[in-house]
Amino acid sequence: MRGGYGDNDILHGISLDVEAGEIVTIAGTNGSGKSTLLKGVLGLLPRVSGKVMLHGTDISGMQTEDRIDAGMACVPQVANVFRSLTVMENLMVAGRKVDPQRIAQMLDLFSALKPRLTQLAGTLSGGERQQLAIARALMAAPRLIVLDEPTAALAPALVEQIFSLVAALPAQQVSVLMVEQRARQALAISHRGYILDQGRLVLSGSAQGLLDDPRMTELYLGTDHNT
C-alpha cells in the first residue's frame, strides 16, 4: 500500500496480512504512519494505491460503509460511541436490525456494561466507554476488527482490562488489527507485529520475536513508561 494526502506520500509500499484468528499489532514512534495505514485499510485515505483483501475478496474499490458490510469493523481512537444515547441504545443502533441475542452475547462478553444499560454513554468511565465501543463494533459480527489506540487516555488500572478483552476476541471468530502506543503490552497479546518508521515497514515477525529483538527495544518499543 502506498498513499497519503495531496502529493505527499505518507505510506511507502507497505504490505501486511492478518490471518484468521490472529491479533496483529502495528507499532512505531509518533508520526510513523500507523493511523494513516489504518485509514488506508478502512478506505478513509484520500489517495491510496494497492489492494486491500478481506477473506479473499478485493475490497479496494469499496467505500468505507461497504467495507463494513463486507465484514470489517473499526473502533476509532475518539468519538467511538454516541455519547447522548444510553448503553443499550448504542448497541441497538449498531447493527442493521435489533438482535436481542447478539446484544445478550455482547453483555456476556463485556459484563461491566450490564448494570449500565440505561446510563448515557457520555457518563461512562473511560474503560467502560471503550468496552462499549468495542461491543458496538462487534454487533455486526465482523470478521476483522480494526482498533486504533484502544488504551489511549485510559488510567493504568484499566489498560490491562482492555488488553484482556482484546485478547479474547479471536475466540469470537474475530481477527484483530491494532495500532497501539503501548507496544510491549500489545505485542504480549498478539500473534504477530509490524513496525513502521516514517511510513515504511522496517521490522515484522512473530510478536515474541519482536519483543526479543534488541533493535526493536532500542528504537521502537522504548520502555512503555506509561504502562
C-alpha positions, 0 to 999 in steps of 0.5 A: 500500500502506498498513499497519503494526502495531496502529493505527499506520500505518507505510506511507502509500499507497505504490505501486511496480512492478518490471518484468521484468528490472529491479533496483529499489532502495528507499532512505531514512534509518533508520526510513523504512519500507523493511523494513516495505514489504518485509514488506508485499510478502512478506505478513509485515505484520500489517495491510496494505491494497492489492494486491500483483501478481506477473506479473499475478496478485493475490497479496494474499490469499496467505500468505507460503509461497504467495507463494513458490510463486507465484514470489517469493523473499526473502533476509532481512537475518539468519538467511538460511541454516541455519547447522548444515547444510553448503553443499550441504545448504542448497541441497538443502533449498531447493527442493521436490525435489533438482535436481542441475542447478539446484544445478550452475547455482547453483555456476556462478553463485556459484563461491566456494561450490564448494570449500565444499560440505561446510563448515557454513554457520555457518563461512562468511565473511560474503560467502560466507554471503550468496552462499549465501543468495542461491543458496538463494533462487534454487533455486526459480527465482523470478521476483522476488527480494526482498533486504533489506540484502544488504551489511549487516555485510559488510567493504568488500572484499566489498560490491562482490562482492555488488553484482556478483552482484546485478547479474547476476541479471536475466540469470537471468530474475530481477527484483530488489527491494532495500532497501539502506543503501548507496544510491549503490552500489545505485542504480549497479546498478539500473534504477530507485529509490524513496525513502521518508521516514517511510513515504511515497514522496517521490522515484522515477525512473530510478536515474541520475536519482536519483543526479543529483538534488541533493535526493536527495544532500542528504537521502537518499543522504548520502555512503555513508561506509561504502562 
